Amino acid sequence: MDNLHGQLISLLPRLRRFAFTLTGSMDDAEDVLQAACEKALKSLDRFEKGTRMDSWMYRIIQNCWIDQVRARKVRGSVVEMEIAERVAGSDARQETEARLTLRRVQEKVAELPEEQRVLIAMVSVEGLSYKEAAAALDIPIGTVMSRLARGRRRLHELLELPGTAAGAAGAAGD
């Protein structure tokens, strides 16, 4: 049992990134992660030996997020006030531009359908292989590949990156 606790603790940074990618908000990510850890700790006695702890936790996090989204639909949305952050570093302009780009990408990832967003988080952010993602979500590897391809293509369109239809149309009009 203590080994399982240790595994869970060592996974926390990866799980936090995954939760943030799903939710798009650090506060929501922390809430989802806390709920998922609580569920996992209460269910450790049912954890099947030989199962990957990370796959098990990804599934719990995803289910907790779905539960929270459903609950919000019933309660209504809450508007959060943004808190200004100080930009530290030697090149504040470069860091600010990087933060703005990251925020834009996060916003566009949040616009993707849940099934694509989850796979982008697992494969592109967490570095899971297609096979590992398929196992974690209990779906065929072909489904992982097609959802991921559609998600990446849509993300490029939303970001209007060069080489996409939207980027090409914008360049042609200049």
Phi, psi and chi 1 to 4 in degrees:
 res  aa     phi    psi   chi1   chi2   chi3   chi4
   1 MET       -  -43.0 -169.9   73.7   76.3      -
   2 ASP   -62.2  -34.4  -74.4  -26.6      -      -
   3 ASN   -62.6  -37.9 -175.1   27.9      -      -
   4 LEU   -66.5  -39.4  -66.9  177.0      -      -
   5 HIS   -61.2  -44.3  -74.8  101.8      -      -
   6 GLY   -62.2  -41.8      -      -      -      -
   7 GLN   -61.8  -44.3  -74.3 -179.8   37.4      -
   8 LEU   -62.0  -44.7 -178.1   58.3      -      -
   9 ILE   -62.3  -42.4  -70.1  168.8      -      -
  10 SER   -68.0  -22.5   69.0      -      -      -
  11 LEU   -84.5  -12.2  -75.3  172.1      -      -
  12 LEU   -52.4  -44.8  -74.7  175.4      -      -
  13 PRO   -61.1  -41.5  -24.4   34.2      -      -
  14 ARG   -66.5  -41.4  -71.1  176.0   54.0 -159.9
  15 LEU   -65.9  -37.5  -61.2  174.4      -      -
  16 ARG   -64.3  -43.5 -175.1  171.7  -74.8  111.5
  17 ARG   -61.8  -43.3  -81.4 -167.2  -50.5  -91.8
  18 PHE   -62.2  -45.9  178.2   68.6      -      -
  19 ALA   -63.0  -39.3      -      -      -      -
  20 PHE   -65.3  -40.4  178.5   72.8      -      -
  21 THR   -64.2  -37.9  -56.5      -      -      -
  22 LEU   -67.7  -44.6  -84.6 -179.9      -      -
  23 THR   -91.1  -31.5   64.7      -      -      -
  24 GLY    78.3    5.2      -      -      -      -
  25 SER  -140.8  133.0  157.2      -      -      -
  26 MET   -65.4  -37.7 -154.8   58.3 -157.8      -
  27 ASP   -63.5  -46.6  -70.8  -23.2      -      -
  28 ASP   -64.4  -38.6  -72.5  -20.1      -      -
  29 ALA   -62.0  -43.3      -      -      -      -
  30 GLU   -63.5  -41.1  -69.5  -65.4  -27.1      -
  31 ASP   -63.1  -45.1  -69.2  -15.3      -      -
  32 VAL   -65.2  -44.1  167.2      -      -      -
  33 LEU   -63.0  -41.9 -177.7   58.8      -      -
  34 GLN   -63.5  -44.9 -178.0  175.9  -12.1      -
  35 ALA   -62.7  -40.9      -      -      -      -
  36 ALA   -66.6  -42.7      -      -      -      -
  37 CYS   -64.4  -39.1  -73.1      -      -      -
  38 GLU   -61.0  -46.9 -155.7  173.8  -57.8      -
  39 LYS   -62.4  -43.7  -78.6 -174.9  178.2 -175.9
  40 ALA   -62.7  -45.8      -      -      -      -
  41 LEU   -64.0  -36.0  -70.2  170.4      -      -
  42 LYS   -70.4  -22.7  -73.1  179.0 -178.3  176.6
  43 SER  -109.1   10.8  -55.8      -      -      -
  44 LEU   -56.5  -31.0  -86.5  179.5      -      -
  45 ASP   -67.8  -19.1   58.4  -34.1      -      -
  46 ARG   -98.6   -0.3  -66.9 -171.0  -49.5 -128.9
  47 PHE   -66.0  124.0  179.8   76.9      -      -
  48 GLU   -82.2  126.5  -65.9  180.0   27.9      -
  49 LYS   -58.8  137.1 -164.9  170.3 -172.6  160.1
  50 GLY    95.3  -12.2      -      -      -      -
  51 THR   -82.0  144.1  -57.4      -      -      -
  52 ARG   -75.7  127.4  -72.3 -179.3   49.5  139.5
  53 MET   -61.1  -41.4  175.6   67.1   79.0      -
  54 ASP   -64.8  -42.2   58.0  -11.1      -      -
  55 SER   -61.8  -43.1  -63.9      -      -      -
  56 TRP   -61.0  -44.8 -171.5   59.3      -      -
  57 MET   -70.1  -38.2  -73.7  -57.4  -58.5      -
  58 TYR   -58.4  -42.4  -71.8  138.6      -      -
  59 ARG   -65.9  -41.5 -168.3  170.2  -64.1  150.1
  60 ILE   -64.3  -43.5  -67.1  172.1      -      -
  61 ILE   -61.4  -45.9  -70.5  170.1      -      -
  62 GLN   -60.5  -43.9 -174.7  178.3    9.4      -
  63 ASN   -64.3  -39.7  -70.6  -22.9      -      -
  64 CYS   -63.8  -40.2  -73.8      -      -      -
  65 TRP   -64.9  -44.2  175.1 -121.8      -      -
  66 ILE   -59.4  -42.9  -70.0  168.1      -      -
  67 ASP   -60.6  -42.4  -69.1  -14.5      -      -
  68 GLN   -67.6  -39.8  -75.2 -171.3   12.3      -
  69 VAL   -62.9  -44.1  168.3      -      -      -
  70 ARG   -62.5  -41.5  -73.8  178.9 -176.9  153.2
  71 ALA   -64.2  -38.2      -      -      -      -
  72 ARG   -65.3  -36.9  -77.3 -175.1 -175.2  163.6
  73 LYS   -62.4  -34.7  -74.6 -178.0 -178.6  175.9
  74 VAL   -74.8  -43.9  171.2      -      -      -
  75 ARG   -81.3  -27.6  -74.0 -168.7  -43.4 -100.4
  76 GLY   100.2  167.8      -      -      -      -
  77 SER   -88.0  157.7   61.7      -      -      -
  78 VAL  -116.6  129.2  175.8      -      -      -
  79 VAL   -88.4  126.3  177.6      -      -      -
  80 GLU  -100.6  140.3  -65.5 -179.2   19.5      -
  81 MET   -86.7  133.1  -60.7  -67.6  -69.7      -
  82 GLU   -81.6  141.6  -72.7 -167.8   -3.0      -
  83 ILE  -105.6  129.1  -61.4  172.0      -      -
  84 ALA   -65.8  137.0      -      -      -      -
  85 GLU  -106.8  146.6  -63.1  179.0   25.8      -
  86 ARG   -83.8  138.2  -68.9 -174.8 -172.1 -157.0
  87 VAL   -96.3  116.7  178.8      -      -      -
  88 ALA  -109.0  150.0      -      -      -      -
  89 GLY   136.0  172.0      -      -      -      -
  90 SER   -78.2  -28.9   57.7      -      -      -
  91 ASP  -123.2   88.5 -172.7  -10.9      -      -
  92 ALA   -62.3  -36.1      -      -      -      -
  93 ARG   -63.5  -47.4  178.6  179.5  175.8 -149.8
  94 GLN   -63.3  -42.3 -163.5  173.3   37.3      -
  95 GLU   -67.0  -39.1 -171.0  165.6  -26.8      -
  96 THR   -63.4  -44.9  -59.8      -      -      -
  97 GLU   -61.5  -40.4  -72.4  173.7   -2.7      -
  98 ALA   -64.2  -41.8      -      -      -      -
  99 ARG   -64.1  -41.6  -74.6  178.3 -172.5 -105.4
 100 LEU   -65.1  -40.5  -69.8  172.1      -      -
 101 THR   -64.1  -45.6  -60.5      -      -      -
 102 LEU   -60.5  -43.6  179.2   58.8      -      -
 103 ARG   -61.5  -41.1 -179.9  172.3  -64.8  156.3
 104 ARG   -64.1  -43.6 -175.6  166.0  176.8 -108.0
 105 VAL   -63.2  -43.4  170.1      -      -      -
 106 GLN   -60.3  -41.8  -70.8  169.7  -24.3      -
 107 GLU   -62.9  -41.6  -71.4  169.1   -3.7      -
 108 LYS   -72.4  -35.7  -62.5  -53.7  177.8 -174.8
 109 VAL   -62.8  -38.1  166.1      -      -      -
 110 ALA   -64.5  -23.0      -      -      -      -
 111 GLU   -78.8  -16.3  -68.7  178.6   26.8      -
 112 LEU   -69.8  153.8  -64.8  174.3      -      -
 113 PRO   -60.3  148.9  -21.5   30.8      -      -
 114 GLU   -49.6  -46.4  174.1   97.0   10.7      -
 115 GLU   -62.9  -32.9   61.9 -172.0   13.6      -
 116 GLN   -79.0  -40.5  -66.2  171.4    4.0      -
 117 ARG   -61.2  -41.7 -167.3  169.6   60.5 -117.7
 118 VAL   -62.1  -44.5  166.7      -      -      -
 119 LEU   -69.8  -37.2  -76.1  167.7      -      -
 120 ILE   -62.2  -39.9  -75.0  178.2      -      -
 121 ALA   -63.5  -45.7      -      -      -      -
 122 MET   -68.7  -46.2  -72.4 -178.5  151.0      -
 123 VAL   -86.7  -51.0  173.7      -      -      -
 124 SER   -82.1  -31.9  -60.5      -      -      -
 125 VAL   -93.5  -49.8  176.7      -      -      -
 126 GLU   -85.5  -17.6  -70.3  -57.2  -41.9      -
 127 GLY    80.6   18.6      -      -      -      -
 128 LEU   -69.8  148.4  -91.8   62.8      -      -
 129 SER   -74.6  164.9   70.2      -      -      -
 130 TYR   -58.8  -40.2  -67.9  179.3      -      -
 131 LYS   -63.8  -43.2 -176.5  178.1  179.4 -179.4
 132 GLU   -65.1  -41.5  -69.2  168.6  -30.4      -
 133 ALA   -64.5  -41.3      -      -      -      -
 134 ALA   -61.2  -42.8      -      -      -      -
 135 ALA   -66.3  -41.6      -      -      -      -
 136 ALA   -63.6  -36.2      -      -      -      -
 137 LEU   -97.7   -4.5  -62.7  174.1      -      -
 138 ASP    57.1   49.4 -164.2   28.5      -      -
 139 ILE  -132.1  159.1   58.1  176.0      -      -
 140 PRO   -64.0  150.8  -16.9   26.9      -      -
 141 ILE   -63.4  -32.3 -164.2  166.0      -      -
 142 GLY   -63.0  -36.2      -      -      -      -
 143 THR   -66.3  -41.0  -57.4      -      -      -
 144 VAL   -58.7  -48.3  168.1      -      -      -
 145 MET   -62.8  -44.2  -67.2  166.4   47.8      -
 146 SER   -71.2  -40.6   63.9      -      -      -
 147 ARG   -65.3  -40.7  -74.5 -179.5 -174.7  172.4
 148 LEU   -65.3  -43.2 -165.4   54.2      -      -
 149 ALA   -62.1  -45.1      -      -      -      -
 150 ARG   -63.9  -40.9  -76.0 -166.6  -46.8  -90.1
 151 GLY   -64.7  -44.4      -      -      -      -
 152 ARG   -65.2  -42.8  -73.8  175.3  173.7  160.2
 153 ARG   -61.5  -45.0 -173.1  172.7   29.7 -110.2
 154 ARG   -66.1  -39.1 -178.8   66.4 -176.9  137.7
 155 LEU   -62.5  -42.6 -173.2   56.5      -      -
 156 HIS   -61.7  -41.8  -81.2  -95.5      -      -
 157 GLU   -63.0  -45.6  -69.7  168.8    0.9      -
 158 LEU   -63.1  -34.3  -70.3  169.7      -      -
 159 LEU   -85.5   -8.3  -68.8  168.6      -      -
 160 GLU    51.3   51.4  -63.2 -177.7    9.4      -
 161 LEU   -78.0  151.5  -64.2  174.0      -      -
 162 PRO   -56.0  140.6  -22.2   30.5      -      -
 163 GLY    93.3   -2.0      -      -      -      -
 164 THR  -103.3  165.9   64.4      -      -      -
 165 ALA   -60.3  -43.5      -      -      -      -
 166 ALA   -66.5  -42.0      -      -      -      -
 167 GLY   -65.3  -40.5      -      -      -      -
 168 ALA   -67.2  -40.5      -      -      -      -
 169 ALA   -64.5  -40.7      -      -      -      -
 170 GLY   -65.4  -38.7      -      -      -      -
 171 ALA   -69.3  -36.1      -      -      -      -
 172 ALA   -67.9  -31.6      -      -      -      -
 173 GLY   -79.5  -11.2      -      -      -      -
 174 ASP   -72.6      -  -70.1   -9.6      -      -
